[in-house]
Amino acid sequence: MTPPASAERSLSDGPAHERLLQAAKELFAAEGYENVSTSAIARRAATTESQLIKHFGSKAGLLQAVFDKGWEALDWQVKLACRGATSPLEKFVALGSTLINAIGEDPRLRALLLLQGRRIRKRGRDVVLSHGFRQFVHMLDDLFLDMKRAGQLRDGLHLEAVRSALLGAMEALLRDQLMAELIDYPASYGRKDVLTMFTTLAGALLEPEAARSLAEAVAGRTARE
């Protein structure tokens, strides 16, 4: 990837903790986690490696902190969007569309979540699962349970499989879209196409009436945007 213009300068304002987070986010997104050294991060943040170790323990700890901060921001936006929902299905629509939009608003966070998140690292079983992502998974599981209780999900579906299928589909759609921006990859669709496909896949898991309501709700939300 080509480093963003702002990544070419050193960070000098604010506490070392925040400078290290920002520097790591920029470098990990631009060059990939494995290709970035702790000394490069410290140099970009205008501090020392000892400060990095003091605040985050290791490069892996710093990556997890970057993910946590990113998911914290996403979680706030999703909860704000879902606040006015009066049914589990309305909450699902608000959650899906808000998450798709929010991930696209921060190019560096998008690159990290889609290209660096949940990857197996050097030791074979070292997968970074941030606290923020785990909280998001729990929120999804609670939402799908509410949808099941409301009779909106089809019978016989394992709720964790529903979550994995829909979350995986969203990630794949957004990841391929990002790849099309970075390399010659055939994925020329836009945000509305992502939402349409995600809604179509979700509709297959819903009872017919709920699927119709989902399509109408997404169409109305898209028209307002």
N, C-alpha and C positions, 0 to 999 in steps of 0.2 A: 504494500500500500504506500501511497505517497503521503508523507506527514503533512498535516494541516499547517497553514502558515503560522498560526499562533504557537505551534509546537517548536518553532525554530528559536524562540527566545527563552531566556531563563525566567523563572518565577521568583519574585522577590518580595511580594506583599503578603501579609497575613502570617498566622502561626505556621511553624514547620510542619505540623500534622496536616494542615490543609494544603500546603504547598506540595507536600509529598503525594497526597491523594491526586491532586490535579496533574502533577508531572507524570505519575504512573498511568493515569487514565489516558493522557495524550500519547505517551510512548507505547503503551500496550496496544492501543487502538491503531497506531501508525505502523508499528514494526512487528507486533506479535509478542506474546508473553515470553516465549523461550528466547527471543532474540534481544531482549532488553536486560541489561545488567543493573544491579543495585547501585553501582557507582554512577551509571548514566542517569538513573532516576534522581539520586542525590544531587548530582551536578545540575540537572535541569531545575531542581527545586531550590538551588542555592543553599544547600545544607550539607550534612555529612551522612555517610552510611551508618554511623553509630546512632544518629537520630532516627534513621529508618528502622533500625533494629529495636531501638527503645520504644517507638510508637507502635510498630506492627509485627515485630518478632522476626519476620523474614519476607522475602519477595512474595511467597505464596500468601502470607498473612496480609500483605498490602493489596494483592489482587482481590482477596476476599473482602477487604474493607472498601475497595472501589465498587465491587458488586453490591455490597450492602447499602452504600450511599445511593447508588443508582436505583436499586429496588425500593428504597425508602421514598424517593421522589415519585417513582411510578405508583407505588402503593397509595400515596397521598392523592394523586390525581384520580386514580380509579375510585377510591372511597368517596371523593368529592363528587364525581360523576354519578355514582350509584346512590347518593344520599336521597334523591327525590323519587327513586324507583318504588313502585307500590306492589310489585309482584316479583317472584324469582326470575321470571322471563325478562321483565323490563331491566332488572339488575344485570342479567346476562348480556343483554344488548348493550347497555351502557358500559359494562366492563370490557367487552370485546372491542368495540369501536374506539373507546378511550385508550386502551392499551396499544392498539395499532397506531393511532395518531401520536401518542406520547413517545413511543420508541423511535418514531421517525423524526421527532423534534430535536434529538441530540445525536448527531452523527457519530461521535466517539463512543457514546454509551451503546448505540445500536451495533456498532462494529464489535464491541466487547461482548455484548450479550449473545449475538448471533454467531460469532466466529470463535470466541474464546471461552464462552460459558459452558460448563458441564463437560469439559474435555478431560480425557484421561491424561495425566501428567507422567513424569518420568518413572515413578515407582510402580506403575501399572494399575494401582487402585486409588491413586490420589486424584479425586474428582472434587473440584471446588463447588460446593453447594452453599451459597451464602444464606445467612439467617433471613434476609429479606425475601429471597426466593422461596425458602421453606414456608414462610408466612403466607406468601402468595398462593402456594400450593394448598395450604390448609383453607384459605379463603375460597378457592375454587371447589374444593371437596365439600365444604359446607353449603356452597351455592347449589351444587348438583344434588346434594341430599334434599335441599329445600324444593328443587324442581321435581324430584322424584315424589316427594310427599304431596306436591300440588298436582300430581298426575300429568306432568308435562313431558317427562322422559318415557320412552318406550320401555315396556316390561322386559326383564331378563338381562338388562345391561349392567355390567359391573361398573360402579361409579368411578373407581380409580382408572379403569380402562377408558371410560368416557373422557376423563380429564387428560389422560396421556394422549389420546387420539386427537383431541381438539387443540391442545397446547402444542403438540408436535406439528400439526398441520399449520398452525399460525407461524410457528418458528420457521418451518420449511419455506412457506410463502415469502416471508420477510427476508430470509437468508438468501434465497435465490434472487430476489429483487436487488439485494445489496451486491451480490456477485455480478449481476448484470451491469452495475455501475462501476465495478472495479476491473472486470475482465470481459472478454468477448464471450458472454454467456447468454443463451436465449431465454430471457425472462423480462420482456419489455412491458409488463403490465404495471398499472399504477395502484395507488392506495385504495381507490374504490373497487378495483378488481380483486384486491386482497380481501376486502370486507365482503364482497359478493360471494367469493369462493368459500370463505370461512362460514358465511351464513348458510350456504347451500349444504356444506358438509354437516354443520350443526343440525340443520333441519331434518336430515336423515335419521338422527338419533331421537327426534321428538315425536310425540303423538301428533297426528295430522292437524288437529285444531291448533296446537301450540306451534307447529311448523308454519302454519299460515300467519299466525300472530307475529311470529318472529320475522318473517319476510316483510310484513306490513310495517312493523316497528323500525326495521333497518332502513326500509325505503323512506319512511318519514324522517328519520334522523339524517339520512344522507341528503335529502332535499333541503333540510334546514341548514346544513353545513355548506 
